[in-house]
Amino acid sequence: MHLHAGNIPIFSKQYDLVSIPRLILIDKEGNFVDSKMPYPYDKGFEKLLRETLGLPEKK
């Protein structure tokens, strides 16, 4: 989802948005899993995604 929050300070404050762009991981029920999701090229990205989706670790 691509969201433009613009100048909505309450949104930025509620979700601790201090920089843009920001990746936020949301589960199937719409709950925030991680509001400071690493970028896909970062080391912890795949591990966090696999844990959230219930997938086994990549070997």
C-alpha positions in Angstrom: 0.0 0.0 0.0 1.3 3.5 -0.8 0.0 6.0 1.7 0.5 9.7 1.6 0.0 11.1 5.1 1.0 14.6 4.2 0.9 17.0 7.0 -1.1 14.8 9.4 1.0 15.1 12.6 -1.3 12.7 14.6 -0.6 9.9 12.1 3.1 10.5 12.3 3.1 10.6 16.1 0.8 7.6 16.6 3.0 5.4 14.3 6.4 6.9 15.2 7.1 8.1 11.7 10.2 10.1 11.7 11.3 9.5 8.2 9.8 8.8 4.8 9.7 6.4 3.1 8.7 3.9 5.8 7.8 0.3 5.6 5.2 -1.0 8.0 4.4 -4.8 8.2 0.7 -5.4 8.7 -0.7 -8.9 9.4 -3.8 -10.5 7.7 -6.1 -9.1 10.5 -4.8 -5.5 9.9 -2.6 -5.4 13.0 0.7 -3.6 12.9 3.4 -6.2 13.3 6.3 -3.9 12.9 6.1 -0.1 12.3 9.8 0.1 11.7 10.2 -2.7 9.2 13.7 -3.0 7.7 14.1 -2.5 3.9 14.1 -5.6 1.7 17.9 -5.4 1.3 18.5 -5.3 5.1 19.7 -8.4 6.9 16.6 -8.9 9.2 13.9 -8.3 6.6 13.5 -11.9 5.3 13.7 -13.4 8.8 11.0 -11.1 10.2 8.8 -11.7 7.1 9.1 -15.5 7.4 8.4 -15.4 11.1 5.3 -13.3 10.6 4.0 -15.6 7.7 4.9 -18.7 9.7 7.3 -19.9 7.1 10.4 -22.0 7.9 13.9 -20.4 8.0 15.7 -20.4 4.7 18.6 -22.8 4.7 
